[in-house]
Amino acid sequence: MAQGITIQSVARAFQILECFAGSVSELGITDISRQMGLGKSTIYGLVNTLVQEGYLEQNPENKCYRLGLKLFEMGCIVQERMDIREIAKPYLKELSSSFKMTVHMGLYKDYEVVYIDKVDAPDTRIVYSQVGKRAPMYCTGIGKAVLAELEQREIDFLLEGQEREPLTPHTLTGKEDIIRELGEIRRRGYAIDNEEVELGLKCVASAIYDYQGKPAAAISISSSAVRMDDERMEEISRKLKRAAGEISRKLGYRQC
């Protein structure tokens, strides 16, 4: 954390805004004073300033305060300027270095996976996935990780409206089989591509969520099936989910 001069009144103003981060959407001067441990006169001056600047607004019926539209506007600006690749890149590199395996990140777009980043392990080159390439949702690790978190109507549309080609003998193509697997993905918190795209290749994938709590992307770790025994996959899944969670938080996701 950067060190330097701090302005107490500015710090207190931000702390007042944080008082509204809980489940109660409106607070009175007395409520804020109690939470902050400061006198009402001090709180009133700070709150009045925040109202004038648009960061708080007052309910005319009960005279309580709530967060203002200015915060929403600023949040939208931050969201627009976020680059998910830039945020995720250090985590992709760390995972690849840690396991000596290939790490991918893909977006959910037009009911397909679009690979937007890839970090190859030094001695491994996975040809199937290239940055910019599209891939099916129903059989890729990234696709299934995202698919499991979509609303049921979206899942039904994708499974009913698109052909599902068996890429290998292990590829699940039946709707009921896929739906059962999506339930397993939700239960364990990560998806598995068990040689479904390419024989001899396995991957583990975990979804990334945006500030609205929607699955925006996913990251995966891929390697040869012989290196992906159950014990290894369990270790990989733990670190993968932790990385996906940290990326999600940096995108503004807050789990209820």
Accessible surface in RSA format (square Angstrom, percent):
REM  Atomic radii and reference values for relative SASA: ProtOr
REM  Chains: A
REM  Algorithm: Lee & Richards
REM  Probe-radius: 1.40
REM  Slices: 20
REM RES _ NUM      All-atoms   Total-Side   Main-Chain    Non-polar    All polar
REM                ABS   REL    ABS   REL    ABS   REL    ABS   REL    ABS   REL
RES MET A   1   218.85 113.3 140.54  93.0  78.31 186.5 119.44 101.6  99.41 131.7
RES ALA A   2   102.27  94.0  66.73 103.0  35.54  80.9  77.68 109.4  24.59  65.1
RES GLN A   3   162.35  90.8 127.20  93.0  35.15  83.7  63.75 135.7  98.60  74.8
RES GLY A   4    64.03  79.0   0.00   N/A  64.03  79.0  39.07 107.2  24.96  55.9
RES ILE A   5   168.22  95.7 133.14  99.2  35.07  84.5 138.86 100.0  29.36  79.7
RES THR A   6   116.92  83.2  92.23  93.5  24.68  58.8  64.88  87.1  52.03  78.7
RES ILE A   7   101.39  57.7  94.60  70.5   6.79  16.4  95.97  69.1   5.42  14.7
RES GLN A   8   118.14  66.1 108.22  79.1   9.92  23.6  39.36  83.8  78.78  59.7
RES SER A   9    58.32  49.3  53.15  70.9   5.16  11.9  38.10  81.1  20.22  28.3
RES VAL A  10    74.93  49.3  72.11  65.3   2.82   6.8  74.93  65.1   0.00   0.0
RES ALA A  11    39.54  36.4  32.08  49.5   7.46  17.0  38.39  54.1   1.14   3.0
RES ARG A  12    59.96  25.2  59.96  30.6   0.00   0.0   5.78   7.9  54.18  32.8
RES ALA A  13    17.83  16.4  17.83  27.5   0.00   0.0  17.83  25.1   0.00   0.0
RES PHE A  14   120.88  60.5 120.20  74.5   0.67   1.8 120.22  72.9   0.66   1.9
RES GLN A  15    84.60  47.3  81.70  59.7   2.90   6.9  24.70  52.6  59.90  45.4
RES ILE A  16     0.00   0.0   0.00   0.0   0.00   0.0   0.00   0.0   0.00   0.0
RES LEU A  17    23.07  12.8  17.94  12.8   5.13  12.9  18.14  12.7   4.93  13.3
RES GLU A  18   119.53  68.6 107.35  81.2  12.18  29.0  42.67  82.5  76.86  62.8
RES CYS A  19    20.36  15.4   6.47   7.2  13.89  32.6   5.04  12.8  15.32  16.5
RES PHE A  20    11.16   5.6   0.77   0.5  10.39  27.0   0.82   0.5  10.34  29.6
RES ALA A  21    87.86  80.8  48.57  75.0  39.28  89.4  59.40  83.7  28.45  75.4
RES GLY A  22    55.98  69.0   0.00   N/A  55.98  69.0  38.28 105.0  17.70  39.6
RES SER A  23   122.29 103.3  75.49 100.7  46.80 107.8  58.09 123.7  64.20  89.9
RES VAL A  24    86.49  56.9  80.91  73.3   5.58  13.4  85.04  73.9   1.45   3.9
RES SER A  25    82.52  69.7  70.00  93.4  12.52  28.8  49.15 104.7  33.38  46.8
RES GLU A  26    40.62  23.3  31.67  24.0   8.95  21.3  15.46  29.9  25.16  20.5
RES LEU A  27    10.30   5.7  10.03   7.2   0.27   0.7  10.30   7.2   0.00   0.0
RES GLY A  28    12.33  15.2   0.00   N/A  12.33  15.2  12.33  33.8   0.00   0.0
RES ILE A  29    34.47  19.6  29.76  22.2   4.71  11.3  29.76  21.4   4.71  12.8
RES THR A  30    59.22  42.1  57.62  58.4   1.60   3.8  38.92  52.3  20.30  30.7
RES ASP A  31    49.82  34.9  48.88  48.6   0.94   2.2   6.70  15.8  43.12  43.0
RES ILE A  32     0.00   0.0   0.00   0.0   0.00   0.0   0.00   0.0   0.00   0.0
RES SER A  33    14.95  12.6  13.55  18.1   1.41   3.2   1.86   4.0  13.10  18.3
RES ARG A  34   167.09  70.2 141.07  71.9  26.02  62.0  77.30 105.6  89.79  54.4
RES GLN A  35   106.62  59.6  66.99  49.0  39.63  94.4  36.55  77.8  70.08  53.1
RES MET A  36    36.73  19.0   9.64   6.4  27.09  64.5   6.34   5.4  30.38  40.3
RES GLY A  37    65.14  80.3   0.00   N/A  65.14  80.3  36.06  98.9  29.08  65.1
RES LEU A  38    40.69  22.7  31.90  22.8   8.79  22.1  37.04  26.0   3.65   9.8
RES GLY A  39    46.11  56.9   0.00   N/A  46.11  56.9  34.19  93.8  11.92  26.7
RES LYS A  40   116.37  56.8 110.49  67.8   5.88  14.0  67.24  60.5  49.14  52.3
RES SER A  41    96.59  81.6  75.50 100.8  21.09  48.6  56.61 120.5  39.99  56.0
RES THR A  42    55.45  39.4  44.63  45.2  10.82  25.8  24.01  32.2  31.44  47.5
RES ILE A  43     0.00   0.0   0.00   0.0   0.00   0.0   0.00   0.0   0.00   0.0
RES TYR A  44   118.27  55.2 118.27  67.3   0.00   0.0  77.87  58.5  40.40  49.8
RES GLY A  45    37.02  45.7   0.00   N/A  37.02  45.7  33.80  92.7   3.22   7.2
RES LEU A  46    26.54  14.8  25.06  17.9   1.48   3.7  25.48  17.9   1.06   2.9
RES VAL A  47     0.08   0.1   0.08   0.1   0.00   0.0   0.08   0.1   0.00   0.0
RES ASN A  48    56.67  39.1  55.27  53.4   1.40   3.4   2.38   5.7  54.29  52.5
RES THR A  49    76.23  54.2  75.36  76.4   0.87   2.1  51.05  68.6  25.18  38.1
RES LEU A  50    15.14   8.4  15.14  10.8   0.00   0.0  15.14  10.6   0.00   0.0
RES VAL A  51    47.54  31.3  37.70  34.1   9.84  23.7  37.70  32.8   9.84  26.7
RES GLN A  52   135.13  75.6  96.95  70.9  38.18  90.9  36.38  77.4  98.75  74.9
RES GLU A  53    98.02  56.3  89.91  68.0   8.10  19.3  23.07  44.6  74.95  61.2
RES GLY A  54    27.36  33.7   0.00   N/A  27.36  33.7  25.68  70.5   1.67   3.7
RES TYR A  55    54.70  25.5  54.70  31.1   0.00   0.0  30.99  23.3  23.71  29.2
RES LEU A  56     2.49   1.4   0.00   0.0   2.49   6.3   0.00   0.0   2.49   6.7
RES GLU A  57    63.14  36.3  62.31  47.1   0.83   2.0  23.33  45.1  39.81  32.5
RES GLN A  58    72.69  40.6  55.42  40.5  17.27  41.1   9.47  20.2  63.21  47.9
RES ASN A  59    20.77  14.3  20.77  20.1   0.00   0.0   0.02   0.0  20.75  20.1
RES PRO A  60    97.08  70.8  82.88  75.6  14.19  51.6  86.24  71.2  10.84  67.4
RES GLU A  61   162.92  93.5 125.95  95.3  36.96  88.0  49.14  95.0 113.78  92.9
RES ASN A  62    77.05  53.1  54.40  52.6  22.66  54.6  35.43  85.3  41.63  40.2
RES LYS A  63   130.93  63.9 124.57  76.4   6.37  15.2  82.26  74.0  48.68  51.9
RES CYS A  64    29.40  22.2  29.19  32.6   0.22   0.5   0.22   0.5  29.19  31.5
RES TYR A  65    14.49   6.8  14.49   8.2   0.00   0.0   3.36   2.5  11.13  13.7
RES ARG A  66    80.91  34.0  80.91  41.2   0.00   0.0  23.19  31.7  57.72  35.0
RES LEU A  67    77.76  43.3  61.57  44.0  16.19  40.7  61.57  43.2  16.19  43.6
RES GLY A  68     6.09   7.5   0.00   N/A   6.09   7.5   1.79   4.9   4.30   9.6
RES LEU A  69   126.93  70.7 123.65  88.5   3.28   8.2 124.23  87.2   2.70   7.3
RES LYS A  70    72.10  35.2  69.20  42.5   2.90   6.9  39.20  35.3  32.90  35.0
RES LEU A  71    54.33  30.3  47.10  33.7   7.23  18.2  47.26  33.2   7.07  19.0
RES PHE A  72   137.36  68.7 127.25  78.8  10.11  26.3 135.59  82.2   1.77   5.1
RES GLU A  73    88.55  50.8  85.13  64.4   3.42   8.1  34.03  65.8  54.52  44.5
RES MET A  74    85.46  44.3  85.24  56.4   0.22   0.5  74.21  63.1  11.25  14.9
RES GLY A  75    38.07  47.0   0.00   N/A  38.07  47.0  32.19  88.3   5.88  13.2
RES CYS A  76    44.53  33.7  39.66  44.2   4.87  11.4  20.25  51.3  24.28  26.2
RES ILE A  77    69.32  39.4  69.29  51.6   0.03   0.1  69.29  49.9   0.03   0.1
RES VAL A  78    81.91  53.9  78.36  70.9   3.55   8.5  81.09  70.5   0.82   2.2
RES GLN A  79    51.40  28.7  45.13  33.0   6.27  14.9  17.89  38.1  33.52  25.4
RES GLU A  80   143.42  82.3 107.70  81.5  35.72  85.1  45.76  88.5  97.66  79.7
RES ARG A  81   194.99  81.9 163.27  83.2  31.72  75.5  62.91  86.0 132.08  80.0
RES MET A  82    58.09  30.1  32.30  21.4  25.80  61.4  37.02  31.5  21.07  27.9
RES ASP A  83    70.18  49.2  61.98  61.7   8.19  19.4  21.94  51.6  48.23  48.1
RES ILE A  84    29.87  17.0  26.91  20.0   2.97   7.2  26.91  19.4   2.97   8.1
RES ARG A  85   109.00  45.8 108.30  55.2   0.70   1.7  28.66  39.2  80.34  48.7
RES GLU A  86   128.96  74.0 113.79  86.1  15.17  36.1  46.96  90.8  82.00  67.0
RES ILE A  87    33.23  18.9  24.50  18.3   8.72  21.0  31.18  22.5   2.05   5.6
RES ALA A  88     0.00   0.0   0.00   0.0   0.00   0.0   0.00   0.0   0.00   0.0
RES LYS A  89    61.86  30.2  61.86  38.0   0.00   0.0  44.35  39.9  17.51  18.7
RES PRO A  90    81.61  59.5  71.48  65.2  10.14  36.9  76.33  63.0   5.29  32.9
RES TYR A  91    37.88  17.7  36.46  20.7   1.41   3.7  28.26  21.2   9.62  11.9
RES LEU A  92     0.00   0.0   0.00   0.0   0.00   0.0   0.00   0.0   0.00   0.0
RES LYS A  93   115.40  56.3 111.63  68.5   3.77   9.0  58.20  52.4  57.20  60.9
RES GLU A  94   101.47  58.3  94.99  71.9   6.47  15.4  56.92 110.1  44.54  36.4
RES LEU A  95     1.63   0.9   1.63   1.2   0.00   0.0   1.63   1.1   0.00   0.0
RES SER A  96     4.62   3.9   4.44   5.9   0.18   0.4   1.49   3.2   3.13   4.4
RES SER A  97    70.33  59.4  60.74  81.1   9.59  22.1  33.44  71.2  36.88  51.7
RES SER A  98    46.03  38.9  13.05  17.4  32.99  76.0  15.80  33.6  30.23  42.4
RES PHE A  99     2.21   1.1   1.64   1.0   0.57   1.5   1.87   1.1   0.34   1.0
RES LYS A 100   106.32  51.9 106.32  65.2   0.00   0.0  77.10  69.4  29.22  31.1
RES MET A 101     0.47   0.2   0.22   0.1   0.25   0.6   0.47   0.4   0.00   0.0
RES THR A 102     0.00   0.0   0.00   0.0   0.00   0.0   0.00   0.0   0.00   0.0
RES VAL A 103     0.02   0.0   0.02   0.0   0.00   0.0   0.02   0.0   0.00   0.0
RES HIS A 104     6.67   3.6   6.67   4.6   0.00   0.0   4.97   5.1   1.70   2.0
RES MET A 105     0.05   0.0   0.05   0.0   0.00   0.0   0.05   0.0   0.00   0.0
RES GLY A 106     0.00   0.0   0.00   N/A   0.00   0.0   0.00   0.0   0.00   0.0
RES LEU A 107    53.56  29.8  53.06  38.0   0.50   1.3  53.48  37.6   0.08   0.2
RES TYR A 108    51.46  24.0  31.53  17.9  19.93  51.9  28.51  21.4  22.94  28.3
RES LYS A 109   107.79  52.6 103.92  63.8   3.87   9.2  59.66  53.7  48.13  51.3
RES ASP A 110    96.65  67.7  73.07  72.7  23.58  55.8  26.94  63.4  69.70  69.5
RES TYR A 111    61.53  28.7  59.74  34.0   1.79   4.7  34.49  25.9  27.05  33.3
RES GLU A 112    58.03  33.3  58.03  43.9   0.00   0.0  10.99  21.3  47.05  38.4
RES VAL A 113     0.59   0.4   0.59   0.5   0.00   0.0   0.59   0.5   0.00   0.0
RES VAL A 114    21.99  14.5  21.99  19.9   0.00   0.0  21.99  19.1   0.00   0.0
RES TYR A 115    13.82   6.5  13.39   7.6   0.43   1.1   2.58   1.9  11.25  13.9
RES ILE A 116    22.42  12.8  20.54  15.3   1.88   4.5  22.34  16.1   0.07   0.2
RES ASP A 117     4.27   3.0   4.27   4.3   0.00   0.0   0.00   0.0   4.27   4.3
RES LYS A 118    31.03  15.1  13.20   8.1  17.83  42.5  10.24   9.2  20.79  22.1
RES VAL A 119    26.56  17.5  23.45  21.2   3.12   7.5  26.56  23.1   0.00   0.0
RES ASP A 120    48.77  34.2  27.75  27.6  21.02  49.7   8.32  19.6  40.45  40.3
RES ALA A 121     0.00   0.0   0.00   0.0   0.00   0.0   0.00   0.0   0.00   0.0
RES PRO A 122   108.66  79.2  78.81  71.8  29.85 108.5  88.03  72.7  20.63 128.2
RES ASP A 123   121.36  85.0  82.98  82.6  38.38  90.8  48.57 114.3  72.79  72.6
RES THR A 124    30.38  21.6  26.54  26.9   3.83   9.1  22.50  30.2   7.87  11.9
RES ARG A 125   159.07  66.8 133.70  68.2  25.37  60.4  63.42  86.7  95.65  58.0
RES ILE A 126    12.70   7.2   7.82   5.8   4.87  11.7  11.27   8.1   1.42   3.9
RES VAL A 127   119.36  78.5 112.07 101.5   7.29  17.6 113.09  98.3   6.28  17.0
RES TYR A 128    49.36  23.0  42.57  24.2   6.79  17.7  43.20  32.5   6.16   7.6
RES SER A 129     2.66   2.2   2.66   3.6   0.00   0.0   2.63   5.6   0.03   0.0
RES GLN A 130    91.10  50.9  90.85  66.4   0.25   0.6  40.40  86.0  50.70  38.5
RES VAL A 131    82.00  54.0  56.29  51.0  25.71  62.0  56.29  48.9  25.71  69.7
RES GLY A 132    52.95  65.3   0.00   N/A  52.95  65.3  30.41  83.5  22.54  50.5
RES LYS A 133    80.84  39.4  72.34  44.4   8.51  20.3  55.59  50.0  25.25  26.9
RES ARG A 134    99.35  41.7  84.92  43.3  14.43  34.4  38.57  52.7  60.79  36.8
RES ALA A 135     3.12   2.9   0.00   0.0   3.12   7.1   3.12   4.4   0.00   0.0
RES PRO A 136    36.94  26.9  30.81  28.1   6.13  22.3  36.84  30.4   0.10   0.6
RES MET A 137     2.74   1.4   0.16   0.1   2.58   6.1   0.01   0.0   2.73   3.6
RES TYR A 138    13.67   6.4  13.09   7.4   0.58   1.5   9.98   7.5   3.68   4.5
RES CYS A 139     0.00   0.0   0.00   0.0   0.00   0.0   0.00   0.0   0.00   0.0
RES THR A 140     3.76   2.7   3.54   3.6   0.22   0.5   3.76   5.1   0.00   0.0
RES GLY A 141     1.89   2.3   0.00   N/A   1.89   2.3   0.00   0.0   1.89   4.2
RES ILE A 142     3.52   2.0   2.45   1.8   1.07   2.6   2.45   1.8   1.07   2.9
RES GLY A 143     0.00   0.0   0.00   N/A   0.00   0.0   0.00   0.0   0.00   0.0
RES LYS A 144     1.05   0.5   1.05   0.6   0.00   0.0   1.05   0.9   0.00   0.0
RES ALA A 145     3.17   2.9   1.51   2.3   1.67   3.8   1.51   2.1   1.67   4.4
RES VAL A 146     0.86   0.6   0.86   0.8   0.00   0.0   0.86   0.7   0.00   0.0
RES LEU A 147     0.00   0.0   0.00   0.0   0.00   0.0   0.00   0.0   0.00   0.0
RES ALA A 148     1.37   1.3   0.00   0.0   1.37   3.1   0.00   0.0   1.37   3.6
RES GLU A 149    65.81  37.8  44.33  33.5  21.48  51.1   4.37   8.4  61.44  50.2
RES LEU A 150    18.89  10.5   6.35   4.5  12.54  31.5   8.27   5.8  10.63  28.6
RES GLU A 151    98.66  56.6  90.47  68.4   8.19  19.5  45.22  87.5  53.43  43.6
RES GLN A 152    94.06  52.6  86.56  63.3   7.50  17.8  56.60 120.5  37.46  28.4
RES ARG A 153   168.02  70.5 154.78  78.9  13.25  31.5  72.64  99.3  95.39  57.8
RES GLU A 154    35.75  20.5  34.57  26.2   1.19   2.8   3.30   6.4  32.45  26.5
RES ILE A 155     1.50   0.9   1.50   1.1   0.00   0.0   1.50   1.1   0.00   0.0
RES ASP A 156    40.87  28.6  40.87  40.7   0.00   0.0  11.56  27.2  29.31  29.2
RES PHE A 157   117.07  58.6 109.88  68.1   7.18  18.7 116.50  70.6   0.57   1.6
RES LEU A 158     2.06   1.1   2.01   1.4   0.05   0.1   2.01   1.4   0.05   0.1
RES LEU A 159     3.27   1.8   0.00   0.0   3.27   8.2   0.00   0.0   3.27   8.8
RES GLU A 160   119.68  68.7  82.27  62.2  37.41  89.1  35.58  68.8  84.11  68.7
RES GLY A 161    57.26  70.6   0.00   N/A  57.26  70.6  26.18  71.8  31.08  69.6
RES GLN A 162    73.97  41.4  60.93  44.5  13.04  31.1  30.61  65.2  43.36  32.9
RES GLU A 163   171.17  98.3 144.69 109.5  26.48  63.0  64.60 125.0 106.57  87.0
RES ARG A 164    52.12  21.9  32.43  16.5  19.70  46.9   4.31   5.9  47.82  29.0
RES GLU A 165   112.82  64.8 107.98  81.7   4.84  11.5  38.78  75.0  74.04  60.4
RES PRO A 166    87.67  63.9  72.41  66.0  15.26  55.5  72.41  59.8  15.26  94.8
RES LEU A 167    63.69  35.5  33.39  23.9  30.30  76.2  36.39  25.6  27.30  73.5
RES THR A 168    13.59   9.7   4.43   4.5   9.16  21.8  12.85  17.3   0.74   1.1
RES PRO A 169   120.22  87.6  76.73  69.9  43.49 158.1  90.18  74.5  30.05 186.7
RES HIS A 170    86.31  47.2  72.68  50.5  13.64  34.9  49.48  51.0  36.83  42.9
RES THR A 171    13.71   9.7   0.00   0.0  13.71  32.7   0.00   0.0  13.71  20.7
RES LEU A 172    60.88  33.9  59.39  42.5   1.49   3.8  60.88  42.8   0.00   0.0
RES THR A 173    43.47  30.9  37.42  37.9   6.05  14.4   6.43   8.6  37.04  56.0
RES GLY A 174    32.07  39.6   0.00   N/A  32.07  39.6  29.38  80.6   2.69   6.0
RES LYS A 175    54.55  26.6  49.28  30.2   5.27  12.6  29.48  26.5  25.07  26.7
RES GLU A 176   108.08  62.0 106.49  80.6   1.59   3.8  51.86 100.3  56.22  45.9
RES ASP A 177    57.74  40.4  53.83  53.6   3.91   9.3   7.63  18.0  50.12  50.0
RES ILE A 178     1.51   0.9   1.48   1.1   0.02   0.1   1.51   1.1   0.00   0.0
RES ILE A 179    51.71  29.4  49.62  37.0   2.09   5.0  49.62  35.7   2.09   5.7
RES ARG A 180   153.06  64.3 141.24  72.0  11.82  28.1  78.91 107.8  74.15  44.9
RES GLU A 181    28.90  16.6  24.83  18.8   4.07   9.7  17.19  33.3  11.71   9.6
RES LEU A 182     0.82   0.5   0.82   0.6   0.00   0.0   0.82   0.6   0.00   0.0
RES GLY A 183    29.89  36.9   0.00   N/A  29.89  36.9  23.55  64.6   6.34  14.2
RES GLU A 184    74.01  42.5  73.40  55.5   0.61   1.5  29.46  57.0  44.55  36.4
RES ILE A 185     5.04   2.9   4.54   3.4   0.51   1.2   4.54   3.3   0.51   1.4
RES ARG A 186   110.03  46.2  86.08  43.9  23.94  57.0  50.49  69.0  59.53  36.1
RES ARG A 187   169.33  71.1 132.38  67.5  36.95  88.0  76.28 104.3  93.05  56.4
RES ARG A 188    53.63  22.5  39.55  20.2  14.08  33.5  23.48  32.1  30.14  18.3
RES GLY A 189    34.99  43.1   0.00   N/A  34.99  43.1  25.30  69.4   9.68  21.7
RES TYR A 190    22.88  10.7  21.37  12.2   1.51   3.9   5.53   4.2  17.35  21.4
RES ALA A 191     0.00   0.0   0.00   0.0   0.00   0.0   0.00   0.0   0.00   0.0
RES ILE A 192    36.50  20.8  36.16  26.9   0.34   0.8  36.16  26.0   0.34   0.9
RES ASP A 193     6.76   4.7   6.76   6.7   0.00   0.0   0.00   0.0   6.76   6.7
RES ASN A 194    68.68  47.4  68.42  66.1   0.26   0.6  13.85  33.3  54.83  53.0
RES GLU A 195    34.59  19.9  34.59  26.2   0.00   0.0   0.12   0.2  34.47  28.1
RES GLU A 196     6.34   3.6   6.34   4.8   0.00   0.0   1.88   3.6   4.46   3.6
RES VAL A 197    14.87   9.8   3.97   3.6  10.89  26.3   3.97   3.5  10.89  29.5
RES GLU A 198    75.29  43.2  72.48  54.8   2.81   6.7  28.24  54.6  47.04  38.4
RES LEU A 199   106.22  59.2  87.69  62.7  18.53  46.6  87.96  61.8  18.26  49.1
RES GLY A 200    36.03  44.4   0.00   N/A  36.03  44.4  28.61  78.5   7.42  16.6
RES LEU A 201    21.37  11.9  21.12  15.1   0.25   0.6  21.12  14.8   0.25   0.7
RES LYS A 202    38.18  18.6  38.18  23.4   0.00   0.0   4.47   4.0  33.72  35.9
RES CYS A 203     7.69   5.8   7.69   8.6   0.00   0.0   0.68   1.7   7.01   7.6
RES VAL A 204     0.00   0.0   0.00   0.0   0.00   0.0   0.00   0.0   0.00   0.0
RES ALA A 205     0.00   0.0   0.00   0.0   0.00   0.0   0.00   0.0   0.00   0.0
RES SER A 206     7.34   6.2   6.95   9.3   0.39   0.9   0.39   0.8   6.95   9.7
RES ALA A 207    10.17   9.4   3.68   5.7   6.50  14.8   3.68   5.2   6.50  17.2
RES ILE A 208     0.00   0.0   0.00   0.0   0.00   0.0   0.00   0.0   0.00   0.0
RES TYR A 209    48.45  22.6  48.45  27.6   0.00   0.0  30.21  22.7  18.24  22.5
RES ASP A 210    23.74  16.6  23.74  23.6   0.00   0.0   5.84  13.7  17.90  17.9
RES TYR A 211   108.00  50.4  86.38  49.1  21.62  56.3  57.16  43.0  50.85  62.7
RES GLN A 212   107.30  60.0  73.62  53.8  33.67  80.2  21.60  46.0  85.70  65.0
RES GLY A 213    35.46  43.7   0.00   N/A  35.46  43.7  12.67  34.8  22.79  51.0
RES LYS A 214   119.07  58.1 118.33  72.6   0.74   1.8  69.31  62.4  49.76  53.0
RES PRO A 215    14.55  10.6   8.93   8.1   5.62  20.4   8.93   7.4   5.62  34.9
RES ALA A 216    31.02  28.5  18.73  28.9  12.30  28.0  26.84  37.8   4.18  11.1
RES ALA A 217     0.00   0.0   0.00   0.0   0.00   0.0   0.00   0.0   0.00   0.0
RES ALA A 218     0.00   0.0   0.00   0.0   0.00   0.0   0.00   0.0   0.00   0.0
RES ILE A 219     0.00   0.0   0.00   0.0   0.00   0.0   0.00   0.0   0.00   0.0
RES SER A 220     3.13   2.6   3.13   4.2   0.00   0.0   0.22   0.5   2.91   4.1
RES ILE A 221     0.00   0.0   0.00   0.0   0.00   0.0   0.00   0.0   0.00   0.0
RES SER A 222     5.08   4.3   5.08   6.8   0.00   0.0   0.07   0.1   5.01   7.0
RES SER A 223     1.44   1.2   1.44   1.9   0.01   0.0   0.04   0.1   1.40   2.0
RES SER A 224    42.90  36.3  38.02  50.7   4.88  11.2  35.58  75.8   7.32  10.3
RES ALA A 225    23.28  21.4  14.94  23.1   8.34  19.0  15.11  21.3   8.16  21.6
RES VAL A 226   136.73  90.0 102.59  92.9  34.14  82.3 111.23  96.6  25.50  69.2
RES ARG A 227    88.10  37.0  75.49  38.5  12.61  30.0  47.90  65.5  40.19  24.4
RES MET A 228     0.54   0.3   0.00   0.0   0.54   1.3   0.00   0.0   0.54   0.7
RES ASP A 229    87.27  61.1  77.92  77.6   9.36  22.1  41.99  98.8  45.29  45.2
RES ASP A 230   123.68  86.6 113.89 113.4   9.78  23.1  39.45  92.8  84.23  84.0
RES GLU A 231   148.38  85.2 137.62 104.1  10.76  25.6  57.08 110.4  91.30  74.5
RES ARG A 232    70.01  29.4  67.89  34.6   2.12   5.0  20.92  28.6  49.09  29.8
RES MET A 233    12.69   6.6  12.69   8.4   0.00   0.0   6.85   5.8   5.84   7.7
RES GLU A 234    84.25  48.4  83.52  63.2   0.73   1.7  32.01  61.9  52.24  42.7
RES GLU A 235    55.65  31.9  55.65  42.1   0.00   0.0  15.32  29.6  40.33  32.9
RES ILE A 236     0.00   0.0   0.00   0.0   0.00   0.0   0.00   0.0   0.00   0.0
RES SER A 237     0.74   0.6   0.74   1.0   0.00   0.0   0.00   0.0   0.74   1.0
RES ARG A 238   121.69  51.1 115.88  59.1   5.81  13.8  48.41  66.2  73.28  44.4
RES LYS A 239    72.60  35.4  70.15  43.0   2.45   5.8  38.79  34.9  33.80  36.0
RES LEU A 240     0.00   0.0   0.00   0.0   0.00   0.0   0.00   0.0   0.00   0.0
RES LYS A 241    79.30  38.7  70.77  43.4   8.54  20.3  34.68  31.2  44.62  47.5
RES ARG A 242   133.33  56.0 123.17  62.8  10.17  24.2  57.05  78.0  76.29  46.2
RES ALA A 243     8.29   7.6   5.71   8.8   2.59   5.9   7.82  11.0   0.47   1.3
RES ALA A 244     1.88   1.7   1.74   2.7   0.14   0.3   1.88   2.6   0.00   0.0
RES GLY A 245    22.07  27.2   0.00   N/A  22.07  27.2  21.18  58.1   0.89   2.0
RES GLU A 246    57.18  32.8  55.79  42.2   1.38   3.3  14.76  28.6  42.41  34.6
RES ILE A 247     0.00   0.0   0.00   0.0   0.00   0.0   0.00   0.0   0.00   0.0
RES SER A 248     1.07   0.9   1.07   1.4   0.00   0.0   0.64   1.4   0.43   0.6
RES ARG A 249   123.13  51.7 117.74  60.0   5.39  12.8  47.94  65.5  75.19  45.6
RES LYS A 250   116.19  56.7 100.81  61.9  15.37  36.6  66.04  59.4  50.15  53.4
RES LEU A 251     8.50   4.7   8.39   6.0   0.11   0.3   8.39   5.9   0.11   0.3
RES GLY A 252    28.20  34.8   0.00   N/A  28.20  34.8  18.39  50.5   9.81  22.0
RES TYR A 253    44.57  20.8  44.54  25.3   0.03   0.1  23.20  17.4  21.37  26.3
RES ARG A 254   163.68  68.7 147.38  75.1  16.30  38.8  75.87 103.7  87.81  53.2
RES GLN A 255   150.84  84.3 118.58  86.7  32.25  76.8  25.53  54.3 125.30  95.0
RES CYS A 256   170.78 129.2 101.14 112.8  69.64 163.7  75.23 190.6  95.55 103.0
END  Absolute sums over single chains surface
CHAIN  1 A    14388.6      11676.0       2712.6       7708.5       6680.1
END  Absolute sums over all chains
TOTAL         14388.6      11676.0       2712.6       7708.5       6680.1
